[in-house]
């Protein structure tokens, strides 16, 4: 099986939505009394946080792919003098 890249943005989105679901389930069973409007800010703040995480991850990966590697003839330490 091919290995997949880790995607932290999807992890953050999943954790936010999972926590909203757990809060809703606890409220529905009566184990925890939470006003219904509190889930809206949780999801509304969590999804942009997940998007920001995904954008930062992509930027870091693009920067890392552009960086010269050791032994690369284009690396500054391997450039001809002059």
Secondary structure, DSSP 8 states (H G I E B T S, - for coil): -------HHHHHHHHHHHHHHHHHHHHHHTSS---TTHHHHHHHHHHHHHHHHHHHHHHHHHHHHHS--TT-TTSGGGS---
